[in-house]
């Protein structure tokens, strides 16, 4: 089961990236602005292991997944979306968390490439 502090960390890290490197709770800069686009680009291209390209198309959000079932996705300038479900697919990505974040991305219209559906 996801430890509460791990979930909070994922949410905080994602929100900080969405807020251009400033923690929205403490209002402290924790990452220099110049590094945020680099981190988001790496998340977009490598954050889902072998499924990064498919994720980029279907959800259209920079994200990082963990083999324990957690996913943190970033909507730059707006928010983080965090999902967790322990069942992972062959690539090590949470099946339910992926579907949930794809759905939220689609419903909010935040896929940076347009709808992936």
N, CA, C and O of each residue as an XYZ file, in Angstrom:
468
protein
N       0.834     -1.176      0.000
C       0.000      0.000      0.000
C       0.881      1.242      0.000
O       1.939      1.246      0.630
N       0.472      2.277     -0.683
C       1.223      3.515     -0.766
C       1.234      4.201      0.587
O       0.183      4.475      1.166
N       2.418      4.472      1.079
C       2.564      5.199      2.336
C       2.080      6.627      2.130
O       2.385      7.247      1.112
N       1.339      7.143      3.078
C       0.778      8.492      2.974
C       1.858      9.509      2.656
O       1.638     10.401      1.837
N       3.023      9.394      3.287
C       4.077     10.370      3.033
C       4.597     10.267      1.603
O       4.986     11.280      1.023
N       4.614      9.065      1.020
C       5.036      8.922     -0.371
C       4.035      9.583     -1.304
O       4.422     10.254     -2.261
N       2.747      9.395     -1.028
C       1.718     10.036     -1.850
C       1.777     11.547     -1.749
O       1.626     12.256     -2.744
N       1.998     12.028     -0.542
C       2.119     13.471     -0.354
C       3.362     14.001     -1.055
O       3.343     15.092     -1.624
N       4.441     13.228     -1.014
C       5.665     13.652     -1.691
C       5.448     13.742     -3.195
O       5.875     14.706     -3.830
N       4.785     12.739     -3.766
C       4.506     12.753     -5.207
C       3.646     13.952     -5.575
O       3.914     14.642     -6.559
N       2.617     14.193     -4.781
C       1.736     15.326     -5.041
C       2.521     16.634     -4.938
O       2.395     17.512     -5.791
N       3.332     16.754     -3.884
C       4.105     17.987     -3.686
C       5.133     18.209     -4.768
O       5.310     19.332     -5.240
N       5.820     17.138     -5.170
C       6.817     17.266     -6.228
C       6.157     17.651     -7.549
O       6.654     18.517     -8.270
N       5.040     17.007     -7.860
C       4.329     17.332     -9.097
C       3.796     18.751     -9.090
O       3.900     19.466    -10.087
N       3.228     19.154     -7.972
C       2.694     20.517     -7.867
C       3.812     21.542     -7.968
O       3.625     22.611     -8.548
N       4.966     21.224     -7.411
C       6.110     22.126     -7.494
C       6.576     22.270     -8.942
O       6.891     23.375     -9.382
N       6.621     21.174     -9.678
C       6.989     21.258    -11.097
C       5.937     22.028    -11.888
O       6.276     22.815    -12.771
N       4.666     21.804    -11.575
C       3.599     22.533    -12.261
C       3.668     24.019    -11.953
O       3.247     24.848    -12.759
N       4.198     24.349    -10.791
C       4.306     25.739    -10.341
C       5.687     26.321    -10.642
O       6.163     27.214     -9.940
N       6.318     25.807    -11.686
C       7.592     26.321    -12.184
C       8.718     26.291    -11.149
O       9.565     27.183    -11.114
N       8.717     25.246    -10.302
C       9.804     25.065     -9.356
C       9.565     25.646     -7.975
O      10.425     25.537     -7.101
N       8.400     26.267     -7.763
C       8.069     26.846     -6.458
C       7.049     25.948     -5.767
O       5.996     25.652     -6.331
N       7.358     25.514     -4.544
C       6.421     24.703     -3.783
C       5.193     25.558     -3.479
O       5.322     26.597     -2.831
N       4.004     25.149     -3.928
C       2.816     25.977     -3.746
C       2.321     26.047     -2.305
O       1.532     26.930     -1.970
N       2.771     25.134     -1.452
C       2.358     25.150     -0.048
C       3.250     26.092      0.764
O       2.760     26.912      1.541
N       4.569     25.962      0.571
C       5.518     26.765      1.348
C       5.909     28.055      0.643
O       6.475     28.956      1.261
N       5.609     28.145     -0.646
C       5.989     29.279     -1.492
C       7.507     29.432     -1.599
O       8.005     30.516     -1.903
N       8.237     28.347     -1.349
C       9.689     28.365     -1.471
C      10.101     27.764     -2.809
O       9.545     26.760     -3.255
N      11.094     28.402     -3.443
C      11.637     27.848     -4.683
C      12.517     26.662     -4.323
O      13.446     26.785     -3.525
N      12.220     25.515     -4.914
C      13.016     24.324     -4.649
C      13.743     23.827     -5.891
O      14.599     22.947     -5.802
N      13.407     24.380     -7.034
C      14.074     24.032     -8.285
C      14.184     25.284     -9.131
O      13.195     25.982     -9.350
N      15.378     25.565     -9.601
C      15.589     26.736    -10.438
C      14.715     26.641    -11.684
O      14.597     25.578    -12.293
N      14.113     27.746    -12.047
C      13.193     27.806    -13.191
C      13.799     27.206    -14.456
O      13.096     26.559    -15.233
N      15.080     27.413    -14.665
C      15.708     26.933    -15.905
C      15.711     25.409    -16.012
O      15.834     24.875    -17.114
N      15.579     24.697    -14.886
C      15.598     23.237    -14.923
C      14.224     22.603    -15.109
O      14.132     21.437    -15.493
N      13.168     23.342    -14.847
C      11.820     22.772    -14.918
C      11.508     22.201    -16.306
O      11.059     21.057    -16.389
N      11.724     22.942    -17.395
C      11.435     22.350    -18.719
C      12.260     21.103    -19.003
O      11.777     20.180    -19.658
N      13.488     21.064    -18.523
C      14.335     19.888    -18.732
C      13.761     18.675    -18.001
O      13.680     17.583    -18.564
N      13.364     18.874    -16.748
C      12.790     17.779    -15.968
C      11.500     17.290    -16.616
O      11.290     16.084    -16.744
N      10.637     18.211    -17.025
C       9.368     17.825    -17.650
C       9.594     17.100    -18.974
O       8.866     16.160    -19.296
N      10.588     17.524    -19.739
C      10.888     16.848    -21.009
C      11.368     15.417    -20.758
O      10.986     14.498    -21.482
N      12.194     15.229    -19.745
C      12.658     13.880    -19.419
C      11.495     13.028    -18.934
O      11.385     11.857    -19.296
N      10.632     13.612    -18.118
C       9.451     12.872    -17.659
C       8.582     12.463    -18.846
O       8.078     11.341    -18.887
N       8.403     13.362    -19.809
C       7.544     13.073    -20.961
C       8.129     11.966    -21.831
O       7.396     11.117    -22.339
N       9.445     11.976    -22.002
C      10.064     11.030    -22.934
C      10.538      9.732    -22.296
O      10.782      8.758    -23.007
N      10.677      9.693    -20.969
C      11.221      8.493    -20.336
C      10.496      8.074    -19.061
O      10.854      7.055    -18.471
N       9.511      8.810    -18.627
C       8.872      8.552    -17.339
C       8.008      7.314    -17.277
O       7.621      6.884    -16.190
N       7.693      6.726    -18.435
C       6.841      5.533    -18.477
C       7.563      4.341    -19.085
O       6.950      3.462    -19.691
N       8.879      4.330    -18.910
C       9.672      3.223    -19.417
C       9.379      2.996    -20.903
O       9.427      3.952    -21.678
N       9.079      1.774    -21.322
C       8.862      1.482    -22.743
C       7.544      2.037    -23.285
O       7.326      2.037    -24.496
N       6.680      2.500    -22.413
C       5.384      3.027    -22.853
C       5.334      4.557    -22.865
O       4.252      5.141    -22.926
N       6.487      5.199    -22.810
C       6.511      6.660    -22.749
C       5.865      7.314    -23.963
O       5.144      8.301    -23.817
N       6.107      6.791    -25.139
C       5.504      7.364    -26.345
C       3.995      7.228    -26.355
O       3.284      8.176    -26.688
N       3.510      6.068    -25.996
C       2.068      5.834    -25.927
C       1.440      6.750    -24.883
O       0.387      7.337    -25.130
N       2.072      6.877    -23.724
C       1.566      7.763    -22.673
C       1.516      9.209    -23.167
O       0.536      9.915    -22.930
N       2.559      9.644    -23.846
C       2.593     11.019    -24.353
C       1.400     11.282    -25.262
O       0.803     12.357    -25.215
N       1.058     10.310    -26.082
C      -0.069     10.477    -26.997
C      -1.411     10.408    -26.278
O      -2.280     11.247    -26.516
N      -1.592      9.421    -25.403
C      -2.919      9.214    -24.810
C      -3.238     10.198    -23.691
O      -4.372     10.665    -23.594
N      -2.261     10.524    -22.843
C      -2.521     11.465    -21.746
C      -1.958     12.845    -22.051
O      -2.512     13.858    -21.624
N      -0.859     12.879    -22.788
C      -0.274     14.156    -23.176
C       0.260     14.977    -22.027
O       0.214     16.206    -22.070
N       0.774     14.311    -20.985
C       1.296     15.019    -19.827
C       2.636     14.430    -19.403
O       2.801     13.211    -19.414
N       3.596     15.275    -19.029
C       4.814     14.744    -18.443
C       4.445     13.980    -17.173
O       3.640     14.453    -16.370
N       5.028     12.815    -16.998
C       4.673     12.005    -15.834
C       5.799     11.044    -15.501
O       6.649     10.729    -16.334
N       5.776     10.591    -14.264
C       6.711      9.555    -13.814
C       5.910      8.487    -13.109
O       5.068      8.777    -12.260
N       6.178      7.264    -13.466
C       5.513      6.131    -12.856
C       6.529      5.327    -12.059
O       7.720      5.305    -12.372
N       6.032      4.674    -11.029
C       6.887      3.804    -10.230
C       6.359      2.391    -10.284
O       5.157      2.182    -10.452
N       7.241      1.419    -10.142
C       6.828      0.021    -10.244
C       5.917     -0.412     -9.100
O       5.346     -1.502     -9.146
N       5.773      0.424     -8.078
C       4.850      0.121     -6.988
C       3.415      0.496     -7.290
O       2.515      0.171     -6.516
N       3.185      1.181     -8.413
C       1.824      1.528     -8.814
C       1.469      2.995     -8.733
O       0.329      3.363     -9.016
N       2.400      3.838     -8.359
C       2.119      5.271     -8.277
C       2.499      6.000     -9.552
O       3.453      5.629    -10.237
N       1.740      7.042     -9.859
C       2.034      7.892    -11.014
C       1.813      9.339    -10.602
O       0.806      9.669     -9.976
N       2.755     10.194    -10.954
C       2.551     11.635    -10.803
C       2.668     12.253    -12.195
O       3.676     12.085    -12.881
N       1.621     12.970    -12.598
C       1.594     13.665    -13.888
C       1.543     15.157    -13.616
O       1.005     15.593    -12.598
N       2.098     15.931    -14.519
C       2.172     17.376    -14.338
C       1.453     18.082    -15.483
O       1.694     17.804    -16.657
N       0.573     18.991    -15.115
C      -0.046     19.901    -16.074
C       0.685     21.223    -15.878
O       0.373     21.969    -14.950
N       1.663     21.524    -16.747
C       2.496     22.711    -16.531
C       1.662     23.984    -16.348
O       0.748     24.275    -17.119
N       2.014     24.720    -15.307
C       1.337     25.970    -15.009
C       0.016     25.826    -14.290
O      -0.603     26.829    -13.934
N      -0.439     24.581    -14.063
C      -1.763     24.392    -13.461
C      -1.803     23.487    -12.251
O      -2.240     23.913    -11.182
N      -1.355     22.235    -12.388
C      -1.547     21.278    -11.299
C      -0.765     19.999    -11.533
O      -0.166     19.781    -12.586
N      -0.798     19.161    -10.499
C      -0.310     17.787    -10.598
C      -1.509     16.870    -10.448
O      -2.478     17.197     -9.762
N      -1.434     15.726    -11.094
C      -2.452     14.690    -10.956
C      -1.717     13.434    -10.509
O      -0.784     12.982    -11.173
N      -2.138     12.878     -9.389
C      -1.471     11.704     -8.830
C      -2.454     10.551     -8.777
O      -3.594     10.716     -8.342
N      -2.013      9.386     -9.217
C      -2.842      8.191     -9.159
C      -2.047      7.039     -8.566
O      -0.819      7.008     -8.646
N      -2.755      6.104     -7.978
C      -2.099      4.929     -7.412
C      -3.016      3.718     -7.498
O      -4.196      3.785     -7.152
N      -2.464      2.635     -7.956
C      -3.106      1.333     -7.917
C      -1.988      0.312     -8.102
O      -1.198      0.432     -9.038
N      -1.908     -0.685     -7.233
C      -0.751     -1.578     -7.238
C      -0.641     -2.531     -8.425
O       0.450     -3.044     -8.676
N      -1.701     -2.789     -9.156
C      -1.585     -3.710    -10.292
C      -0.847     -3.017    -11.434
O      -1.314     -2.004    -11.956
N       0.288     -3.556    -11.814
C       1.080     -2.970    -12.893
C       1.099     -3.899    -14.101
O       0.938     -5.113    -13.974
N       1.296     -3.309    -15.260
C       1.364     -4.092    -16.490
C       2.794     -4.591    -16.721
O       3.662     -4.410    -15.867
N       3.033     -5.211    -17.864
C       4.349     -5.775    -18.166
C       5.456     -4.735    -18.198
O       6.618     -5.060    -17.953
N       5.109     -3.482    -18.498
C       6.106     -2.415    -18.540
C       6.365     -1.821    -17.155
O       7.255     -0.985    -16.997
N       5.595     -2.244    -16.158
C       5.785     -1.743    -14.807
C       4.967     -0.510    -14.481
O       5.277      0.207    -13.529
N       3.923     -0.252    -15.261
C       3.085      0.930    -15.067
C       1.712      0.528    -14.530
O       1.143     -0.478    -14.953
N       1.189      1.314    -13.604
C      -0.097      1.015    -12.990
C      -1.237      1.128    -14.003
O      -1.451      2.181    -14.604
N      -1.948      0.043    -14.176
C      -3.033     -0.003    -15.153
C      -4.147      0.978    -14.792
O      -4.544      1.798    -15.619
N      -4.647      0.898    -13.570
C      -5.764      1.761    -13.165
C      -5.358      3.222    -13.043
O      -6.115      4.104    -13.449
N      -4.190      3.493    -12.498
C      -3.748      4.886    -12.367
C      -3.584      5.522    -13.748
O      -3.920      6.691    -13.939
N      -3.067      4.754    -14.707
C      -2.940      5.270    -16.073
C      -4.311      5.643    -16.632
O      -4.501      6.736    -17.165
N      -5.262      4.718    -16.503
C      -6.606      4.980    -17.025
C      -7.243      6.183    -16.345
O      -7.897      6.996    -16.999
N      -7.054      6.297    -15.036
C      -7.644      7.421    -14.302
C      -7.050      8.745    -14.756
O      -7.785      9.706    -14.985
N      -5.734      8.807    -14.889
C      -5.099     10.065    -15.293
C      -5.411     10.384    -16.747
O      -5.617     11.549    -17.088
N      -5.451      9.379    -17.606
C      -5.861      9.614    -19.004
C      -7.272     10.189    -19.054
O      -7.537     11.115    -19.821
N      -8.174      9.651    -18.247
C      -9.555     10.133    -18.201
C      -9.601     11.590    -17.720
O     -10.268     12.429    -18.325
N      -8.898     11.876    -16.645
C      -8.875     13.245    -16.113
C      -8.291     14.205    -17.139
O      -8.832     15.289    -17.355
N      -7.198     13.816    -17.767
C      -6.575     14.654    -18.799
C      -7.547     14.940    -19.934
O      -7.652     16.071    -20.408
N      -8.251     13.907    -20.362
C      -9.222     14.053    -21.446
C     -10.386     14.953    -21.030
O     -10.783     15.846    -21.779
N     -10.925     14.718    -19.846
C     -12.077     15.497    -19.377
C     -11.733     16.969    -19.169
O     -12.562     17.845    -19.417
N     -10.518     17.240    -18.716
C     -10.105     18.626    -18.480
C      -9.513     19.280    -19.726
O      -9.274     20.488    -19.747
N      -9.278     18.478    -20.758
C      -8.706     19.022    -21.991
C      -7.285     19.534    -21.820
O      -6.917     20.554    -22.402
N      -6.473     18.821    -21.012
C      -5.117     19.296    -20.736
C      -4.026     18.510    -21.461
O      -2.841     18.758    -21.236
N      -4.402     17.572    -22.321
C      -3.424     16.843    -23.117
C      -2.724     17.858    -24.010
O      -3.362     18.503    -24.841
N      -1.399     18.002    -23.837
C      -0.693     19.056    -24.579
C      -0.630     18.783    -26.086
O      -0.259     19.662    -26.864
N      -0.991     17.567    -26.493
C      -1.017     17.234    -27.919
C      -2.446     17.175    -28.470
O      -2.654     16.764    -29.612
N      -3.421     17.581    -27.667
C      -4.809     17.414    -28.051
C      -5.276     16.075    -27.527
O      -4.512     15.393    -26.844
N      -6.457     15.687    -27.811
C      -6.988     14.436    -27.284
C      -6.261     13.248    -27.882
O      -6.014     13.196    -29.086
N      -5.919     12.289    -27.022
C      -5.263     11.075    -27.484
C      -6.241      9.969    -27.806
O      -5.840      8.823    -28.007
N      -7.502     10.292    -27.859
C      -8.526      9.269    -28.096
C      -9.124      9.408    -29.476
O     -10.003      8.630    -29.849
